[in-house]
Amino acid sequence: WQKLYMYHGLADRPDLVFIDNALRGSDVQRPAAEPERTSVNFAPSGFAVMRSDWTRAARMMAINYGPTGGGHSHADCLSFELYAHGRAWAIDAGIGYTYDDPRHHSWYTASIAHNQLIVDDSNLDRRRADGRKSALWASLRNVDFFSAQHAGYQRSHGVLCRRAVVFVRPDYWVI
């Protein structure tokens, strides 16, 4: 990580140095500055992150609402991961160690392995499941809001899926 960090010039960004020092206990001796925001919507990638603070015990939710990533995609649009008090509370069970794992296609890429809405125990159509066009995002002083929908079950079941998340900072989420 250290070599990659230095090679890509990330150590020249004071906000990333601060995050690395705070969360990983890095020993990078560079100028550091706390990022202005703890919650960010990375709209082009289709990921939103809501955080209470920059400590290891922070409450943090990451939401995946983006497009298919080609052959490496999982059927996981509008899925989320949740961490609090230094522990994982809602994990993404669709992360394997290797593509050679025999459960790769039967489990890791399946909708059921992710924290998301599932219709009739079936996988969503990942090519039709892109929430970026419908995404709504607001990050205010005490509240973050995210909402999006996808059409991953529309063709197979006639269902549009919508997820809305409110983070009442710093304590809890309403999903």
N, C-alpha and C positions, 0 to 999 in steps of 0.2 A: 504494500500500500504506500509506504513512504516513497519508494522510487517512482511509482506511478504519479503520486501527488506532486513531487518535484518536477518530473519530466513534463507534465502537462501544464506547468506554470500555475497550478492551483494554489501553491504556497504564496503567490503574489496577491491573492485576494484575501484581504483582512477578514471578511465575513466567513470564508471557508476555513481559515486558520482558527478562528474563534470556535466554530462548530467542531472541528477536529479536536481541538484542545479540550472542549467541554464534554464531548460525548465519548471520545476514545482515549482521552488522557494523553494525547500526543505530546511529544517533546519538541515539536517544530518551533524554533525560536525566530519568529517573524512577527511583524506588526499584526495585531488581532483587533477586531472590532465586532461587537455583538450585532447580528443582523437586525435591520429595522423591523422585520416582521417574523413572527413564528409560524404563521399560516400562509400558504401560497398555493395558488392554482397554476399549474404548469399546463396551460391549455393546449399548446401544440402537441404535447405528448399524451394528453388525456389522463393526467394524474393530478390529484389535489391532496394537499397535506394540511392537517389541522393540528397544531401543537399548543400546549399550555406555556411552555418555556423551553430553555435550552439545557436543562439538567438531564441526567440519565434517568431520573424518576419521573420525567414529564409524562403527561397524558398526550398521546399522539395517535392520530388516525390517518391512514393513507387510503385513498379511494382510487380505483382504477376504472376509468370510464372511456378510455381511448379506443382507437381502431385496432384492427388485427395487425399483428406483427409478422405476418407471413407464416412460414412453416414452424416457427417457434411459439406460435400463439396458443393460449389456453382459452377455453370457453368460459371467460370470467368477467365480462363487462358488468360494471357497477358492483364489483366485489370490493371488500375493504379488509384492512388489518388494523388491529387496535392494541396499543401498549399503554401501560400505566404502572407507576410505582416500581419501575425497573423490571416489569414482567410482561410477557405476552398474554393478552386476554382473548383475542380473536385472531388466530393465525391463519395464514394461507397454507392449507395442507396440500396444495398442488405444486409444491416445489420439491423436486427430486434431486438426487446427487448427480445423476448421469442420464444421458439419453439412452443408454444401453439397458437401463432398468426395465424389466419386463412389464412393470406397472405404468410406464411412461404414458402410453396412449389410453390405457383402460382406467387410470386413476388421475394422474397428475394433470393432464390436460382437460379432464372432465369438469363440467359445471359443478357437480356435487362436491368437489374437492376445494371449492372456494366459498367465501362468505358472500353469497349473493342470492337473488331470487331465482327459484327453479320452478319450472312448470312441468307437471306430470312426470317427474323424475327424468326428464330428457335434457340433453345438452342444447344450449342455445346455438344458433347459427352465427358463428363469430364474424363472418364476413358482413352480416347485416347489423351487428351489434356495435355501434359506434355512438357514444353519447355526446360527442363534442359539439354537434350542431344545436343540441337542446340544452346544453349546460348553462346553469345559472350559478354565479359565485358572488359572494359578498363577504368581506372581512372587515368587521368593525372593531371598536375598542374592546367590547366584552362578548361579542357573538360572531361566529363564523356560520355561513350558510352555503350549502351546496345542494344542487338538484340537477338531475339529468334523466333522460330516458333512452331506451334502445329498442330496436325492432328485431332482436334476435329470436324471438318466438312468434313473430307476427305471421310469417308464412306457414309455419307448422301448426300453430295453435290459435292464431288470430288474437294474440296478446301483445300489447306494448308494456314494457316494464319501466317503471319510474321509481327512483330512489331519491329521497330528500333527507339531508342530515343537517341538524343544527347543533353546533358546539357552543354551549354556554360556558365560556372560558372563565376559569381554568378547570372546572369541575366535572361536567358531564355532557353527554351527547343525547340527542333525541333523534331516532332514526325512523 
